[in-house]
Amino acid sequence: MNSPCPLLLPQMRLQRMVSGSVSKADDGNDQKVGGDKGVNEGKVGSKEQRLSSGLSMSDSIDSMLELEKVKTEMKMMETALQGAARQAQAKADEIAKLMNENEHLKVVIGELKRKSSDAEIDSLREEYHQRISTLERKVYALTKERDTLKREQNKKSDAAALLKEKDEIINQVMAEGEELSKKQAVQESTIRKLRAQMRELEEEKKGLMTKVQRIK
């Protein structure tokens, strides 16, 4: 057999209390009527007393029902507050996760900056420029010397051997210059890639910060 609903138990108890009170009042009235049927004033007073008692019990029932209603509303509010607390905790966990990702991105960006700082890049670029400029000056000087030797070739019989030697030196210097130019091109490409990665990471960081601000 199913037990009564917890919210109905106070109402049932109040109904039994009212029934018991009314029954006792009726028994007392019957005794008074049996003992003294001719006394009308006593009979009227007994009725007024029962009426007053009934009104008092009705007020008590209303108060109890109102109390149960308030308790029910409080339980509903407590349930709603618990749900809100769970949602707030979920938001807090999401914010913490985003903050951890943001910190990780900061570390990655810092590492990239350390490996490819502007000072280091500028230093490498300046070094390559200086070496290429030096080689260009050497090529220019050797070219002038070669041209001079060519003009004097008719005057000196051994100038051909010297001219060939100078040509070989010029070719070596030019080959070295081309190699340095290729290395510089590779370095510039690496620098561009690193800067592109840094820009992408910065954009990702900004996106995460925007999400964090929206969640807050």
C-alpha positions, 0 to 999 in steps of 0.5 A: 500500500502506498504511503500518503504524500509528505505534503498531505500528512500535515493536512490529514493530521489537522483534519483529525484534530478538527474532527476530534475537537468537534466530537468532544464539543458535541459530547460536552453539549449532549451531557449539558442537555441531558443534565439540564434541558431547561436552561436555554442560556447554557445551551446558547453559550455552548453553541457560541463556544463551539463556533469560536473553537471551530473558527480558531481551528480553521485559522490554525489550518489556514496557517499550517497550509500557508506554512506548507506552501512557503516550505514548498516554495523554499524547496523550489528556490533551493533547487533553482539555486543549486542549478545556478551554482552548477552552471556557475561552476561549469562556467568557472571550469571553462574559464580556467581551461581557457586561461590555461590554454592562454598561458600555454600560448604565451609560453609558445610565443615567448619561446619563438620570440627567444629563438627569433628575436628581432635583434638576432635577425637584424644581426644575421642580416647585417652580417650577410650584407657585410660579407656580400658587400666585401665580396662585391668589392673584391669582385670589382677590384679583381675585375679591374685588375683583370681588365688591366692585365688584359690590356697589358697582355700584348706587352707581357708574355706571362700575362696569360697565366696570371690572367687565368689565375685571376679569372679562377679567383674571380669565379671562386669569389663569385661562386662564394657570393652566390652561395651566400646569397642562397643562404641569405634567401633561405634565412629570409624565408625562415624569418618570414615563416617564424613571423607568420607563426608569431602572427597566427599565435597572436591572433589565436591568443586574442581570440581566446582572450575575447572568449574569456571576456565574453564568458566573464 
